């Protein structure tokens, strides 16, 4: 077992996992796992740049994470940056800030690399399961992009497309700088067309309909699962490997897209940083399930973070 620290910096949130990991056995023991909503991708779809206030929120989280990593004495640190920093013209400012705080350079990975890390993190512990049909389709719905990966023991096809809960919200549900509350039928229809076009693009590379088990990752999926399970508070142990039928996802998506900000915020499991983007995230999940014909989604709390941790343990710097 190697003690590693994995950081995943996405469009909406930055997350830390410090764990003892053994890539050979697929065993991983969490020591600290935390998430901070920083909205690094604020307005990137519109401006092409990382906003100064978004950078400062991200750097504040990095300073907090640096203290945790030092206290737990992680031997290897990997920082992976995904959609927002790939798209930004001023990403050098982001890289310099991370190096100054954490002493490691963020790896601004491609969508295909992101997909492979997600697949590894989600499926290593499923290797011995006989109740799940293969191949798997792992779907990681992020803030700015969604990754699709098909494979059994290894990845056979992968594609990242620019559709995520933050990007869809900012593109379709914001008017005059404010999220429409609730969105109109026309806004939802436009968002649906964008999602479906992204699925058309993904399907050129990834045989979405050939997979037998859909595994859903990241905050939009786990929040929908927590709502489906009617949890009084967020409980990752109840959510991990739960199975959510497509009919339930359809009901929750409709409920979230017809709710006001206050109604969404009042849901017990709702993280404050997801209140305005969860409707878009739920719709992305629903359209994927309808496209693939999946009767249910197997929800995983293990995702790209775990994949980064396994890779750090396997290929130390």
Buried (B, 14 or more C-beta within 10 A) or exposed (E): EBBBBBBBBBBBBBBBBBBBBBBEEBBBEBBBBEBBBBBBBBBBBEEEBBBEEBBEBBBBBBEBBBEBBEEBEBEBBBBBBBBBBBBBEBBEBBBEBBEEBBEBEBBBBEBBBBBBBBBBBBBBBBEEEEEBEBBBBBBBBBBBBBBBBBBEEEBBBBBBBBBBBBBBBBBBBBEEEEBBBBBEEEBBEBBBEBBBEBBEBBBEBBBBEEBEBBBBBBBBBBBBBBBBBEBEEBEEEBBBBBBBBBEBBBBBBBBBBEBEBEBBBEBEBBBEBBBBBBBBBBBBBBBBBBBBEBEBBBBBBBBBBBBBBBBBBBEEE
